[in-house]
């Protein structure tokens, strides 16, 4: 490119890899302490742009809001992860350059360091350069430009997901019921009425023809046969009842509980009115 670009325009850029595959929006810009020129950018990638990686600007081109980086998407996704809220140390830069296979040579000079001017764009491009003595790059941070960039990323929406509790039932064997019979001995007492014959003496005076005169006195005897009832006991086996096992379904209620995870979405830089509606 023949025309140098204002660094602030990078905050509106959409990043692409060396094959033209879209990565995401530019999240942060890192400047050289001495020249003030950008050396690394942090770009979003992955599902919904929730991941990010640091990428050297070596060999990058910027045209019509599109930042085309000189590296493949897979290489960018596997880049070392550093805390983007702090400055890059020399060791961090060396590790990044080694990962991308580039040296510490100067990067393509297609940007101008921001100069103080009036207007909202210059205010958004103003960077806060801070670093330790052993660092060569610092991070350009600007909340206004960051908010503007986030609003332009993709369609400005997120998909919120949460876990749902699925409850199912299965039949399992919990026990076994059996019928078993055994013999026990019990004593049964029954009162049975029985009769018997007994002898008693009955004296009846003789009258009339029964009287015999002149009968000689002799010894004599008489006897009677006595009878009685006796109880005879016998036992018979008799079927009394039939016993069977029968199953029936009983329905009860069992309470189950489980911890579920859900995603929540918060807004940054969006005010909420009295009715709870979000407004810019």
Secondary structure by P-SEA (a helix, b strand, c coil): ccbbbbaaaaaabbbbcccccccccccbbbbbcccccccbbbbbbcccccbbbbbbcccccccccbbbbcccaaaaaacccccccccccaaaaaaaaaaacccccccccccccccccccaaaaaacccccccccccccccccaaaaaaaaaaccccbbbbbbbbbbbbbbbbbcbbbbbbbbbbbbbbbbbbbbbbbbbbbbbbbbcccccccbbbbbbbbbbbbbbbbbbbbbbbbbbcbbbbbbbbbbbbbbbbbbbbbbbbbbbccccccccccccc
